[in-house]
Amino acid sequence: MPAYDQSFPGTLISAALNLPPSVLQRLAGGGHVVDGAPLQPATRALLVIGERLGLIGDEDRDVARRRRQTRRSADLVMPRPRQVTATDELIPGAAGDLRARRYRPWGAGSQRQPTILYFHGGGWVVGDLDTHDAVCRAVAVASSCNVVALDYRLAPECPYPAAVDDCIAAFRYLRDTATADGIPGVVSVMGDSAGGNLAAVVSQRMRDAGEVGPVAQGLLYPATDLRMTQPSIDLFAAGYFLTKDDMLWYRDQYAPDPELWRDPGVSPLLADDLSGLPPAWVWTAGFDPLRDEGDAYAERLADAGVEVRHRCYADQIHAFASMGVLPGGMARTFDIGRQMGAVTRSAVPAAS
């Protein structure tokens, strides 16, 4: 049974969210159904709690305050699995060394493991190694892989293509550099939201360059179409954690030139050809503004002959994998980690 570290306020929130669903529905104002599907009552209750604590629904667009708010939220809603060793290091980026954090699951001993290079979400503007520390720990434990989280450059200080360039540089470094614990050449890419966008773009760029690319790609509620024309953008425009106004603001920081929104480097769904890409896992959420573009990307991958597995968590919202306080929350994140580990480990040479 996994053991966790959790803040005291997070423990209180978790206890509240594990009240009977009927009680949670009353506290959150009744049941909630959109597009024919019910929202998990505890998830609705967490949205109400988040609004009252000032963690969501904030119209403040100050970048520094948004970053502090993201770190505070992560500490409250995501327990940290203990069964990993985490080590900070520097790895080469496109314009200098970048901070990274390497997670090695306990029990691996001296045996080499494949590597998952993880790109955090946060609209290319917020998020860092600490906001996604618990998620990366869970992925490492569940996948039985090394996980390397990258602190890529953020907008608006460094808009597109800085993050893409950093992620490509980090992938090449891990692919080509022998380490004591990694299997040479066996590196997959994974990310959530904006990080899922970056994982998809890195996979396309490596293919287009004719280079050895990731052995697999894991796209967790990815942003794939910055034109923002998919129906779910408006269907879930407000009230479900990630809002349309938030996405417009993030997009303006990352890719302020509208001409970029049709560039596959920004909107990987718009690439002419998706064939020849690595096997993919795509996870989406039923109450997420990004749902339809994630679903569409999974469908296009399959149509192009790419091996793809896709699951939509119909009763969840954006960023659910970072909300371990929800009933079943950690189990969902561990399931995603196991699935990513399986597709990554399938690429390990037989002699390794």
Buried (B, 14 or more C-beta within 10 A) or exposed (E): EBEBEBBEBBBBBBEBBEBEBEEBBBBBEEBBEBEEEBBBBBBBBBBBBBBEBEBBBBEEEEBEEBBEBBEBBBBBBBBBBEBBEBEEEEBBBBEEEBBBBBBBBEEBEEEBBBBBBBBBBBBBBBBBBBBBBBBBBBBBBBBBBBBBBBBBBBBEEBBBBBBBBBBBBBBBBBBEEEEEBBBBBBBBBBBBBBBBBBBBBBBBBBBEEEEEBBBBBBBBBBBBBBBBEBEBBEBBBEBBBBBBEBBEBBBBBBBEEEEBBEBBBBBBBBBEEBEEBBBBBBBBBBBBBBBBBBBBBBBBBBEBEBBBBBBBBBBBBBBBBBBBBBBBBBEBBBBBBBBBBBBBBEBBEEEB
